[in-house]
Amino acid sequence: MKALIQRVKKATVTVSDKITGEIGKGLLVFLGISKNDDESEASYLVSKIMNLRVFEDDKSKFNLSLHDVRGEILVVSQFTLHGNCKKGRRPSFEKAASGEHAEKLYHFFIRECEKYENIKTASGIFGARMDVELINDGPVTFMVDSKNEFEL
């Protein structure tokens, strides 16, 4: 499971000219789910992201988490994070999860985020063609990959 995390001043997701998710200051998470991902990896990533210290304190050091800054989180499904561009000119998505498996884990990931009571959780619509607008704060962007960080 991969998560591309962007610290934002604000972000919105729009589907068919209707805003489906929006946040103020917080984290925009593009979530890519692979064939072999499971709920334990999703839980791990949620905990990692919620507690990741990527906001600056009064000394400009990354010492504050989403909770510390009373931030919000916006989760957007992004199967292209598992695109492999090594061969040819067209990405291969053979490592990406099937729609059914990915959707199940995507919604599980969101429910895990919602367990953090003081953090507003918003999301896009799984499988929809979405327009994502954001103001990246910094810019600050991180890639977190459960396969590299999570010990099974």
Residue frames as qw, qx, qy, qz and C-alpha x, y, z in Angstrom:
[[0.000, 0.892, 0.451, 0.000, 0.00, 0.00, 0.00],
 [0.441, 0.115, 0.021, 0.890, 1.38, 3.36, -0.99],
 [0.074, -0.893, -0.413, 0.166, 0.37, 6.78, 0.24],
 [0.387, 0.352, 0.062, 0.850, 1.52, 9.99, -1.37],
 [0.307, -0.749, -0.482, 0.335, 1.02, 12.58, 1.37],
 [0.287, 0.473, 0.091, 0.828, 0.91, 16.29, 0.70],
 [0.196, -0.499, -0.483, 0.692, 0.70, 18.91, 3.43],
 [0.122, 0.548, 0.511, 0.651, -1.93, 21.38, 2.27],
 [0.091, 0.031, 0.277, -0.956, -3.45, 24.71, 3.23],
 [0.654, 0.270, 0.361, -0.607, -6.67, 23.44, 1.66],
 [0.003, -0.137, 0.888, 0.439, -7.83, 20.78, -0.78],
 [0.670, 0.252, 0.281, -0.639, -11.04, 19.75, -2.54],
 [0.211, 0.014, 0.917, 0.338, -12.23, 16.79, -4.60],
 [0.523, 0.369, 0.069, -0.765, -14.93, 17.36, -7.18],
 [0.273, 0.114, 0.920, 0.256, -16.90, 14.70, -9.08],
 [0.104, 0.578, 0.695, 0.414, -19.29, 15.78, -11.86],
 [0.016, 0.560, 0.050, 0.827, -19.11, 19.42, -10.75],
 [0.655, -0.674, -0.146, -0.310, -20.03, 18.53, -7.15],
 [0.054, 0.601, -0.678, 0.420, -17.56, 18.82, -4.27],
 [0.853, -0.222, -0.452, -0.139, -17.42, 15.42, -2.56],
 [0.762, -0.440, -0.235, 0.413, -14.67, 16.17, -0.08],
 [0.261, 0.780, -0.128, 0.554, -12.85, 19.23, 1.17],
 [0.695, -0.497, -0.297, 0.425, -10.47, 20.15, 3.94],
 [0.022, -0.981, 0.172, -0.084, -8.63, 23.14, 5.30],
 [0.037, 0.719, -0.680, 0.140, -5.15, 22.84, 6.77],
 [0.848, -0.217, 0.445, -0.190, -4.05, 19.23, 6.87],
 [0.283, -0.337, 0.827, 0.350, -2.96, 16.30, 4.74],
 [0.764, 0.400, -0.154, -0.483, -4.10, 15.19, 1.31],
 [0.481, -0.304, 0.819, 0.070, -3.47, 11.45, 0.96],
 [0.689, 0.382, -0.423, -0.448, -3.41, 9.78, -2.43],
 [0.639, -0.291, 0.683, -0.201, -3.84, 6.08, -1.60],
 [0.597, 0.398, -0.602, -0.350, -2.66, 3.29, -3.91],
 [0.763, -0.246, 0.522, -0.293, -3.59, -0.28, -3.05],
 [0.263, 0.431, -0.813, -0.291, -1.79, -3.32, -4.43],
 [0.744, -0.042, -0.579, -0.331, -2.97, -6.90, -4.94],
 [0.645, -0.072, -0.690, 0.319, -1.31, -8.17, -1.78],
 [0.068, -0.334, 0.363, -0.867, -2.34, -5.40, 0.63],
 [0.444, -0.450, -0.775, -0.010, -4.53, -6.14, 3.63],
 [0.361, -0.855, -0.255, -0.270, -6.22, -4.43, 6.58],
 [0.712, -0.539, -0.071, 0.444, -3.15, -4.66, 8.81],
 [0.494, 0.108, 0.205, 0.838, -1.17, -2.59, 6.32],
 [0.070, -0.705, -0.353, -0.611, -4.01, -0.08, 6.05],
 [0.579, -0.781, -0.232, 0.031, -4.17, 0.26, 9.85],
 [0.693, -0.282, 0.043, 0.662, -0.41, 0.69, 10.00],
 [0.327, 0.357, 0.277, 0.830, -0.45, 3.43, 7.35],
 [0.270, -0.811, -0.338, -0.394, -3.29, 5.30, 9.04],
 [0.662, -0.687, -0.121, 0.273, -1.43, 5.30, 12.34],
 [0.625, -0.055, 0.172, 0.759, 1.78, 6.36, 10.62],
 [0.164, 0.542, 0.337, 0.752, 0.11, 9.21, 8.75],
 [0.397, -0.824, -0.322, -0.243, -1.91, 10.48, 11.72],
 [0.662, -0.696, 0.010, 0.277, 1.19, 10.61, 13.89],
 [0.689, 0.290, 0.130, 0.651, 3.71, 11.73, 11.30],
 [0.258, -0.778, -0.134, 0.557, 5.35, 14.97, 12.43],
 [0.497, 0.332, 0.436, 0.672, 5.30, 17.01, 9.23],
 [0.046, -0.917, -0.251, -0.307, 4.04, 20.32, 10.58],
 [0.450, 0.389, -0.345, 0.726, 6.44, 22.94, 11.90],
 [0.463, -0.665, -0.459, 0.365, 6.68, 24.12, 15.47],
 [0.034, -0.991, -0.068, 0.112, 7.60, 27.68, 16.49],
 [0.378, -0.657, 0.503, 0.415, 11.26, 26.90, 15.67],
 [0.590, 0.570, -0.355, -0.448, 10.44, 25.74, 12.11],
 [0.063, -0.293, 0.954, 0.011, 11.18, 22.08, 12.96],
 [0.651, -0.111, -0.575, -0.484, 8.94, 19.22, 11.83],
 [0.049, 0.117, -0.834, 0.537, 7.73, 18.40, 15.33],
 [0.486, 0.152, 0.409, -0.757, 3.94, 18.54, 15.08],
 [0.183, 0.190, 0.940, 0.215, 1.44, 15.93, 13.89],
 [0.199, -0.424, -0.577, -0.669, -1.97, 16.33, 12.30],
 [0.485, -0.645, -0.584, 0.088, -3.53, 16.06, 15.76],
 [0.450, -0.386, -0.215, 0.776, -1.20, 18.72, 17.20],
 [0.046, -0.081, 0.223, 0.970, -2.21, 21.30, 14.59],
 [0.457, 0.434, 0.567, -0.530, -5.90, 20.31, 14.61],
 [0.152, 0.340, -0.613, -0.697, -5.55, 19.43, 10.95],
 [0.800, 0.285, 0.252, -0.463, -7.84, 17.57, 8.60],
 [0.334, -0.248, 0.836, 0.357, -7.30, 14.67, 6.20],
 [0.693, 0.479, -0.042, -0.537, -8.58, 14.09, 2.67],
 [0.520, -0.191, 0.811, 0.187, -8.20, 10.58, 1.22],
 [0.619, 0.566, -0.185, -0.511, -8.29, 10.01, -2.55],
 [0.880, 0.013, 0.460, 0.119, -7.94, 6.61, -4.23],
 [0.255, 0.821, -0.410, -0.305, -5.01, 6.59, -6.68],
 [0.958, 0.028, 0.279, 0.063, -4.34, 3.25, -8.38],
 [0.628, 0.727, -0.164, 0.224, -1.72, 4.86, -10.62],
 [0.322, -0.790, 0.505, -0.133, 0.69, 4.92, -7.66],
 [0.753, -0.193, 0.625, 0.069, 1.24, 1.26, -8.56],
 [0.714, 0.695, -0.013, -0.080, 1.94, 2.02, -12.21],
 [0.689, -0.367, 0.421, 0.462, 5.23, 0.61, -13.46],
 [0.450, 0.861, -0.062, -0.230, 6.86, 2.66, -16.21],
 [0.524, -0.509, 0.595, 0.335, 10.04, 0.58, -16.57],
 [0.411, 0.063, 0.779, 0.469, 9.24, -1.06, -19.89],
 [0.210, 0.568, 0.661, 0.444, 7.75, 0.51, -22.98],
 [0.022, 0.243, 0.032, 0.969, 5.79, 3.70, -23.07],
 [0.591, -0.468, -0.291, -0.590, 2.57, 2.64, -21.40],
 [0.268, -0.435, 0.686, -0.518, 2.50, 2.05, -17.63],
 [0.537, -0.127, -0.827, -0.113, 1.73, -1.45, -16.40],
 [0.474, -0.451, 0.263, -0.709, -0.74, -1.75, -13.54],
 [0.727, -0.021, -0.680, -0.092, -0.28, -5.46, -12.85],
 [0.339, -0.011, -0.717, 0.610, 0.59, -4.81, -9.19],
 [0.340, -0.175, 0.135, -0.914, -2.51, -2.68, -8.56],
 [0.298, 0.155, 0.864, -0.375, -5.38, -4.35, -6.69],
 [0.008, -0.444, -0.780, -0.440, -8.58, -5.33, -8.43],
 [0.221, -0.470, -0.121, -0.846, -11.38, -2.81, -8.09],
 [0.728, -0.511, -0.372, -0.265, -13.29, -4.91, -5.55],
 [0.758, -0.251, -0.345, 0.493, -10.26, -5.53, -3.30],
 [0.310, 0.207, -0.093, 0.923, -9.06, -1.92, -3.56],
 [0.342, -0.551, -0.219, -0.729, -12.48, -0.45, -2.80],
 [0.769, -0.503, -0.393, 0.004, -12.84, -2.60, 0.31],
 [0.669, -0.207, -0.242, 0.671, -9.45, -1.49, 1.65],
 [0.121, 0.397, 0.092, 0.905, -10.02, 2.13, 0.63],
 [0.509, -0.620, -0.245, -0.544, -13.20, 2.29, 2.71],
 [0.810, -0.405, -0.327, 0.271, -11.49, 0.44, 5.58],
 [0.501, 0.115, -0.132, 0.847, -8.66, 3.02, 5.47],
 [0.162, -0.516, -0.128, -0.831, -11.21, 5.86, 5.70],
 [0.713, -0.581, -0.318, -0.230, -13.02, 4.20, 8.63],
 [0.755, -0.217, -0.284, 0.551, -9.66, 3.86, 10.41],
 [0.237, 0.302, -0.035, 0.923, -9.03, 7.59, 9.86],
 [0.410, -0.584, -0.265, -0.649, -12.47, 8.41, 11.25],
 [0.743, -0.433, -0.467, 0.206, -11.54, 6.74, 14.54],
 [0.405, -0.058, -0.221, 0.885, -9.39, 9.79, 15.26],
 [0.033, -0.759, -0.635, 0.138, -12.24, 11.86, 16.72],
 [0.125, -0.816, -0.073, 0.559, -10.59, 15.28, 16.61],
 [0.166, -0.330, 0.588, 0.719, -9.50, 15.02, 12.98],
 [0.654, 0.509, 0.144, -0.541, -12.00, 15.73, 10.21],
 [0.413, -0.105, 0.816, 0.390, -11.84, 13.04, 7.53],
 [0.590, 0.589, 0.035, -0.551, -13.04, 13.67, 3.99],
 [0.543, -0.103, 0.763, 0.336, -12.69, 11.58, 0.85],
 [0.313, 0.282, -0.517, -0.745, -13.17, 11.34, -2.85],
 [0.865, 0.132, 0.212, -0.435, -15.37, 8.71, -4.51],
 [0.527, -0.290, 0.760, 0.246, -13.70, 5.41, -5.25],
 [0.509, 0.255, 0.743, 0.352, -13.39, 4.70, -8.96],
 [0.280, 0.890, 0.333, -0.135, -14.78, 8.07, -10.02],
 [0.519, 0.438, 0.086, 0.729, -13.05, 10.51, -12.32],
 [0.386, -0.807, -0.313, 0.319, -12.11, 13.22, -9.85],
 [0.316, 0.741, -0.106, 0.582, -10.76, 16.73, -10.05],
 [0.672, -0.530, -0.298, 0.423, -8.44, 17.41, -7.13],
 [0.191, 0.821, -0.079, 0.532, -7.49, 20.96, -6.24],
 [0.733, -0.526, -0.243, 0.357, -4.97, 21.78, -3.57],
 [0.109, 0.901, -0.297, 0.297, -2.67, 24.41, -2.22],
 [0.858, -0.040, -0.366, 0.357, 0.45, 22.53, -1.18],
 [0.376, -0.918, 0.091, -0.086, 1.90, 23.99, 2.00],
 [0.707, -0.504, 0.348, 0.353, 5.66, 24.20, 1.69],
 [0.843, -0.009, -0.337, -0.419, 5.62, 22.31, -0.61],
 [0.325, -0.388, 0.822, -0.263, 5.83, 19.30, 1.68],
 [0.863, 0.184, -0.236, -0.407, 5.26, 15.89, 0.07],
 [0.297, -0.432, 0.845, -0.105, 6.14, 12.38, 1.30],
 [0.749, 0.104, -0.547, -0.360, 5.72, 8.86, -0.07],
 [0.472, -0.350, 0.723, -0.364, 4.97, 6.17, 2.49],
 [0.683, 0.198, -0.619, -0.333, 5.03, 2.56, 1.30],
 [0.800, -0.419, 0.269, -0.334, 3.85, -0.15, 3.69],
 [0.964, 0.187, -0.130, 0.138, 6.07, -2.72, 1.95],
 [0.495, 0.529, -0.376, 0.578, 9.17, -0.71, 2.87],
 [0.135, -0.506, 0.419, -0.742, 8.12, 0.25, 6.38],
 [0.788, -0.275, 0.173, -0.523, 5.73, -2.37, 7.69],
 [0.075, 0.347, -0.934, 0.036, 7.14, -5.63, 8.97],
 [0.790, -0.107, -0.286, -0.531, 4.71, -8.45, 8.38]]
